[in-house]
Amino acid sequence: MTIIMDRAETPVLTGDGALKTPYRPRIVGVGTAASDTIYTQTEVLDAFGITDPKIRSVFVNSAIETRHLTLPDPDADGVRNPEPQGDLLDKHKSMAVRMGVDALNACLKRAGAELSDLRHLCCVSSTGFLTPGLSALMIRELGIDRHCSRSDIVGMGCNAGLNALNVVSGWSAAHPGELAVVLCTEACSAAYAMDSSMRTAVVNSLFGDGAGAIALMSGPGDEASGTSEGPTILKLASCIIPEAVDAMRYDWDRDLDRFSFYLDPQIPYVVGAHAEVVVDRLLGDTGLRRSDIRHWLVHSGGKKVIDAVIVNLGLTRYDLRHTVGVLRDYGNVSSGSFIFSYERLLDEQVTRPGDYGVLMTMGPGSTLETALVQW
């Protein structure tokens, strides 16, 4: 059974064994990067002198072993003091650009492309606010052609990578043969708060710095790519949960006088309960069942989130081994997490022509985003 897509990008069935569309957005490259300093969970606890047993248990039971973080230097007394919001915004700007440069270059190298080939750059970040946006800063930093089309997706949170993939897939289909890149660069150290609350502990135990880039190109047949490792994007589906709009938020904390992230303790179960809804919508009208999906690449939102997705979709931990591994080694790197998982899948070299895959991210809104792909 094979899927084709008409010009309205609605999947239909065909019996000829070939996937044919006028213009097929295809992933042709991937690259990731992280900040320089790696901390274990115990090292983070010790760095801030956290002794509360309940808070320490949140860190050590997170299924995270290491994260890349850029924390404030200790003062003369060995104390790491909170950074003012202005310094955090400066940190986001410098780190997001630096990691973004590394991820973009790695992506282009894997795609066999040069900076001069880039025609659209979409930058995604929720760990700081900038005007002009990261796309303009990246173009200046790397000397990218000033006529390069660009877009910035800001403030959508951990699900935003697939929102960007949706937008850029449309751009790619409208510009066959031209290279586009989605770049998610998240300086989560610029959103690190220091107080003794359990709310802060949950957030501080989870997020790490990271950037991921995916390159896209469209074209008839297999002409969109010189590599066989990247899949075609067939369909995307979204699901927002309005009644949980406040369950994940990044807003101003008047007590701390800075932005602060909040995660409702029930959010893993809320997300898990809606995973089946959005996947069924994604596979609707394709003739595919969940059992037809060989590769699952899910946002590394946290141990409870992963467990909830596994239970509600009837998956195994092996199905989500890449997601579990990224959480273990990097923590939650926000919008770029699924790109880290995708890169690990490619490095395994287990994909075969005709394989189907599902990408899934989740974040504030509360929102789930999905994409159906085929190698």
Phi, psi and omega per residue, in radians:
M1 nan 2.309 -3.106
T2 -2.291 2.680 3.119
I3 -1.851 2.454 2.852
I4 -2.148 2.913 3.140
M5 -2.236 2.354 3.089
D6 -1.471 -3.045 -3.053
R7 -1.167 -0.337 3.057
A8 -1.533 0.089 3.125
E9 1.074 0.673 3.047
T10 -1.771 2.075 -3.112
P11 -1.109 2.379 3.026
V12 -2.362 2.907 -3.061
L13 -1.641 2.641 3.047
T14 -2.456 2.673 -3.122
G15 -1.909 0.142 -3.043
D16 -1.599 0.049 3.066
G17 1.340 0.191 -3.115
A18 -2.245 2.522 3.076
L19 -1.765 1.942 -3.046
K20 -2.258 2.239 3.032
T21 -2.438 2.801 3.113
P22 -1.014 -0.858 3.129
Y23 -2.425 2.125 -2.982
R24 -1.951 1.856 3.038
P25 -1.116 2.197 -3.087
R26 -2.308 2.468 3.074
I27 -1.383 2.094 -3.047
V28 -2.025 -0.008 3.119
G29 -2.953 2.737 3.119
V30 -2.616 2.583 3.079
G31 -2.734 2.598 3.127
T32 -2.336 2.847 3.097
A33 -2.748 2.860 3.113
A34 -2.587 2.936 3.094
S35 -1.253 2.975 -2.899
D36 -1.333 -0.626 -2.942
T37 -1.684 2.263 -3.129
I38 -1.865 2.323 3.098
Y39 -2.136 2.443 2.876
T40 -1.389 2.894 3.114
Q41 -1.083 -0.696 3.121
T42 -1.119 -0.652 3.126
E43 -1.153 -0.616 3.085
V44 -1.155 -0.791 3.113
L45 -1.024 -0.784 -3.130
D46 -1.192 -0.618 -3.120
A47 -1.073 -0.583 -3.124
F48 -1.838 0.154 3.066
G49 1.061 0.660 -3.124
I50 -1.466 2.056 -3.094
T51 -2.009 -0.234 -3.127
D52 -1.008 2.095 -3.093
P53 -1.014 -0.644 -3.129
K54 -1.157 -0.734 -3.139
I55 -1.224 -0.723 3.112
R56 -1.059 -0.636 -3.134
S57 -1.154 -0.564 3.090
V58 -1.073 -0.744 -3.139
F59 -1.194 -0.872 -2.980
V60 -1.348 -0.290 3.119
N61 -1.830 0.406 -3.039
S62 -1.556 -0.085 -3.026
A63 1.158 0.297 3.086
I64 -1.921 2.272 3.086
E65 -1.725 -0.777 -3.105
T66 -2.416 2.703 3.031
R67 -2.508 2.663 3.009
H68 -1.597 2.106 -3.097
L69 -2.441 2.620 3.040
T70 -2.110 1.646 -3.038
L71 -1.703 2.757 3.138
P72 -1.124 2.532 3.101
D73 -1.190 2.573 3.085
P74 -1.220 2.627 3.096
D75 -1.437 -2.957 -3.076
A76 -1.077 -0.425 3.136
D77 -1.656 0.120 3.132
G78 1.397 0.253 -3.111
V79 -1.740 2.337 3.061
R80 -1.648 1.915 -3.043
N81 -1.563 2.644 3.088
P82 -1.013 2.486 3.113
E83 -1.609 2.379 3.082
P84 -1.103 2.735 -3.055
Q85 -1.005 -0.649 3.125
G86 -1.063 -0.711 3.108
D87 -1.170 -0.636 3.117
L88 -1.157 -0.669 3.088
L89 -1.150 -0.663 3.063
D90 -1.120 -0.689 3.114
K91 -1.089 -0.788 3.114
H92 -1.022 -0.804 -3.101
K93 -1.049 -0.865 -3.077
S94 -1.224 -0.751 -3.108
M95 -1.221 -0.728 -3.118
A96 -1.086 -0.712 3.113
V97 -1.192 -0.797 -3.085
R98 -1.102 -0.840 3.106
M99 -1.164 -0.658 3.141
G100 -1.084 -0.708 3.094
V101 -1.043 -0.810 -3.109
D102 -1.138 -0.750 -3.128
A103 -1.178 -0.724 3.137
L104 -1.121 -0.775 3.127
N105 -1.107 -0.706 3.117
A106 -1.132 -0.677 3.123
C107 -1.126 -0.815 -3.134
L108 -1.115 -0.661 3.115
K109 -1.079 -0.773 -3.136
R110 -1.187 -0.507 3.112
A111 -1.420 -0.132 -3.075
G112 1.201 0.574 -3.076
A113 -2.123 2.929 3.105
E114 -2.034 2.869 3.068
L115 -0.999 -0.583 -3.121
S116 -1.188 -0.263 3.109
D117 -1.462 -0.244 -3.024
L118 -1.265 2.256 -3.123
R119 -2.055 -0.343 3.051
H120 -2.555 2.320 3.107
L121 -2.179 2.095 3.085
C122 -1.964 2.068 -3.122
C123 -1.847 2.376 -3.088
V124 -2.137 2.303 3.039
S125 -2.845 2.537 3.079
S126 -2.270 0.160 -3.062
T127 -1.787 0.237 3.088
G128 3.138 2.870 -3.101
F129 -2.163 2.302 -3.072
L130 -2.432 2.440 2.926
T131 -2.464 2.022 0.052
P132 -1.162 2.797 -3.041
G133 -1.359 3.128 -3.092
L134 -1.064 -0.575 -3.117
S135 -1.061 -0.742 3.118
A136 -1.151 -0.706 3.130
L137 -1.155 -0.669 3.111
M138 -1.160 -0.715 3.120
I139 -1.085 -0.731 3.105
R140 -1.182 -0.759 -3.076
E141 -1.089 -0.704 -3.038
L142 -1.748 -0.063 -3.116
G143 1.184 0.561 3.094
I144 -1.171 2.592 3.133
D145 -0.825 2.233 -3.094
R146 -1.118 -0.268 3.131
H147 -1.597 0.044 3.119
C148 -1.081 2.214 3.068
S149 -1.146 2.576 -3.084
R150 -2.614 2.796 3.060
S151 -2.669 2.710 3.110
D152 -2.273 2.293 3.065
I153 -1.985 2.006 -2.989
V154 -2.188 2.414 2.957
G155 1.439 0.126 3.139
M156 -1.553 -0.221 3.040
G157 1.472 -2.703 -2.964
C158 -1.170 -0.380 3.126
N159 -1.429 -0.148 -2.886
A160 -1.152 -0.382 3.137
G161 -1.063 -0.701 3.119
L162 -1.374 -0.493 2.981
N163 -1.045 -0.747 3.114
A164 -1.152 -0.717 3.129
L165 -1.062 -0.637 3.094
N166 -1.089 -0.872 -3.119
V167 -1.099 -0.811 -3.059
V168 -1.291 -0.478 3.022
S169 -1.070 -0.694 3.080
G170 -1.129 -0.737 3.093
W171 -1.080 -0.753 -3.104
S172 -1.105 -0.754 3.133
A173 -1.097 -0.530 -3.139
A174 -1.462 -0.183 -3.119
H175 -2.306 1.137 -3.085
P176 -1.003 2.442 3.097
G177 1.475 -0.035 -3.128
E178 -1.896 2.492 -3.018
L179 -1.534 2.305 3.067
A180 -2.214 2.639 3.123
V181 -2.318 2.323 2.926
V182 -1.705 2.131 -3.126
L183 -2.104 1.995 3.077
C184 -1.807 2.031 -3.106
T185 -2.300 1.980 -2.975
E186 -2.142 1.933 3.077
A187 -1.597 1.366 -3.060
C188 -1.146 -0.349 3.037
S189 -1.116 -0.355 3.108
A190 -1.446 0.002 3.082
A191 -2.110 0.337 -3.083
Y192 -1.465 2.177 3.119
A193 -1.871 2.673 3.141
M194 -2.220 1.736 2.959
D195 -2.649 -3.102 -3.015
S196 -1.760 0.227 -3.077
S197 -1.399 2.686 3.077
M198 -1.182 -0.576 3.088
R199 -0.995 -0.825 3.138
T200 -1.186 -0.656 -3.116
A201 -1.061 -0.739 -3.129
V202 -1.059 -0.785 -3.129
V203 -1.218 -0.810 -3.087
N204 -1.142 -0.417 -3.131
S205 -1.419 -0.158 -2.885
L206 -1.934 -0.785 -2.884
F207 -1.602 2.595 3.068
G208 -2.418 2.910 -3.133
D209 -1.418 2.434 3.072
G210 -3.055 2.765 3.089
A211 -2.425 2.456 3.090
G212 -2.380 2.492 -3.132
A213 -2.278 2.439 3.072
I214 -2.226 2.277 3.115
A215 -1.740 2.437 -3.141
L216 -2.180 2.588 2.977
M217 -2.651 2.498 3.119
S218 -1.963 2.658 3.078
G219 -3.132 2.835 3.122
P220 -1.200 2.479 3.101
G221 1.028 -2.388 -3.114
D222 -1.716 0.248 -3.105
E223 -1.320 -0.124 -3.092
A224 -1.268 -0.270 -3.043
S225 -2.603 2.539 3.043
G226 -1.599 0.037 -3.140
T227 -2.101 2.624 -3.124
S228 -1.694 0.008 -3.006
E229 -1.492 -0.308 -3.035
G230 -1.646 2.495 -3.142
P231 -1.554 2.827 3.006
T232 -1.522 2.456 3.091
I233 -1.532 2.047 -3.055
L234 -1.666 -0.705 -2.973
K235 -2.852 2.623 3.042
L236 -2.254 2.619 3.119
A237 -2.528 2.524 -3.100
S238 -2.174 2.753 3.013
C239 -2.611 2.049 3.078
I240 -1.833 2.524 -3.102
I241 -1.994 1.492 -3.017
P242 -1.008 -0.578 -3.121
E243 -1.208 -0.203 3.103
A244 -1.959 0.514 -3.045
V245 -1.115 -0.497 -3.120
D246 -1.681 0.056 -3.047
A247 -1.259 -0.482 3.043
M248 -2.313 2.085 -3.113
R249 -2.667 2.679 3.100
Y250 -2.217 1.786 -3.034
D251 -2.487 -3.140 -3.023
W252 -1.361 2.211 3.078
D253 -1.734 1.911 -3.062
R254 -1.190 -0.519 3.130
D255 -1.221 -0.705 -3.140
L256 -1.521 -0.257 -3.097
D257 1.033 0.837 -3.125
R258 -2.933 2.982 3.048
F259 -1.289 2.580 -3.127
S260 -2.556 2.479 -3.118
F261 -1.688 2.460 3.135
Y262 -2.204 2.355 3.061
L263 -2.167 2.105 3.077
D264 -1.226 2.366 -3.132
P265 -1.033 -0.379 -3.113
Q266 -1.541 -0.090 -3.006
I267 -1.069 -0.615 3.098
P268 -1.014 -0.654 -3.098
Y269 -1.342 -0.599 3.066
V270 -1.121 -0.819 3.127
V271 -1.105 -0.811 -3.126
G272 -1.034 -0.690 -3.118
A273 -1.148 -0.421 -3.121
H274 -1.766 -0.071 -3.138
A275 -1.074 -0.724 -3.131
E276 -1.127 -0.663 -3.119
V277 -1.068 -0.853 -3.054
V278 -1.297 -0.588 3.094
V279 -1.187 -0.703 3.089
D280 -1.086 -0.661 3.094
R281 -1.172 -0.693 3.124
L282 -1.070 -0.749 -3.082
L283 -1.517 -0.146 3.139
G284 -1.031 2.456 3.122
D285 1.211 0.118 3.106
T286 -1.772 -0.299 -3.061
G287 1.416 0.039 -3.129
L288 -1.597 2.548 2.989
R289 -1.873 2.886 3.104
R290 -1.022 -0.599 -3.138
S291 -1.155 -0.268 3.092
D292 -1.430 -0.212 -3.112
I293 -1.503 2.054 -3.096
R294 -1.561 -0.507 -3.036
H295 -2.192 2.188 3.125
W296 -2.048 2.124 -3.122
L297 -2.158 1.816 -2.983
V298 -2.028 2.536 3.091
H299 -0.968 2.350 -3.131
S300 -1.459 1.189 -3.024
G301 -1.317 -0.283 -3.111
G302 2.523 2.825 -3.068
K303 -1.009 -0.807 -3.095
K304 -1.190 -0.604 3.084
V305 -1.116 -0.830 -3.141
I306 -1.063 -0.795 3.137
D307 -1.062 -0.700 -3.127
A308 -1.148 -0.691 3.110
V309 -1.154 -0.753 3.128
I310 -1.021 -0.829 -3.097
V311 -1.145 -0.814 -3.031
N312 -1.301 -0.436 3.121
L313 -1.771 -0.009 3.120
G314 1.183 0.613 -3.119
L315 -1.700 3.107 3.067
T316 -2.022 2.894 3.078
R317 -1.157 -0.479 3.061
Y318 -1.153 -0.678 3.099
D319 -0.987 -0.627 -3.099
L320 -1.880 0.523 -3.092
R321 -1.064 -0.617 3.140
H322 -1.204 -0.746 3.100
T323 -1.082 -0.797 3.124
V324 -1.073 -0.729 -3.135
G325 -1.167 -0.682 3.107
V326 -1.161 -0.736 3.089
L327 -1.051 -0.752 -3.126
R328 -1.080 -0.742 -2.980
D329 -1.638 -0.428 -3.058
Y330 -2.227 -0.238 -2.957
G331 1.302 -2.767 3.100
N332 -1.577 1.953 3.126
V333 -1.762 0.550 3.005
S334 1.025 -2.303 -2.944
S335 -1.088 -0.389 -3.099
G336 -1.601 0.000 -3.024
S337 -1.013 -0.774 -3.080
F338 -1.158 -0.441 3.103
I339 -1.215 -0.679 3.053
F340 -1.049 -0.731 3.123
S341 -1.157 -0.733 3.120
Y342 -1.058 -0.743 3.124
E343 -1.074 -0.706 3.121
R344 -1.130 -0.680 3.084
L345 -1.059 -0.814 -3.138
L346 -1.087 -0.681 -3.122
D347 -1.148 -0.418 3.071
E348 -1.232 -0.427 -3.123
Q349 0.997 0.793 3.138
V350 -1.919 -0.136 -3.135
T351 -1.272 2.572 -3.140
R352 -2.269 2.622 3.097
P353 -0.936 2.300 -3.121
G354 1.707 -0.278 3.111
D355 -1.072 2.479 3.017
Y356 -1.795 2.594 3.081
G357 -2.413 2.680 3.046
V358 -2.135 2.239 3.009
L359 -1.780 2.419 -3.118
M360 -2.474 2.288 3.032
T361 -2.256 2.776 3.102
M362 -2.543 2.640 -3.082
G363 -3.029 -2.847 -3.078
P364 -0.992 2.574 3.131
G365 2.512 -0.710 -0.350
S366 -1.262 2.557 -2.922
T367 -2.346 2.481 2.924
L368 -2.091 2.338 3.087
E369 -2.105 2.485 -3.131
T370 -2.425 2.722 3.042
A371 -2.470 2.420 3.044
L372 -1.791 2.218 -3.112
V373 -2.239 2.800 3.092
Q374 -2.476 2.336 3.088
W375 -1.445 nan nan
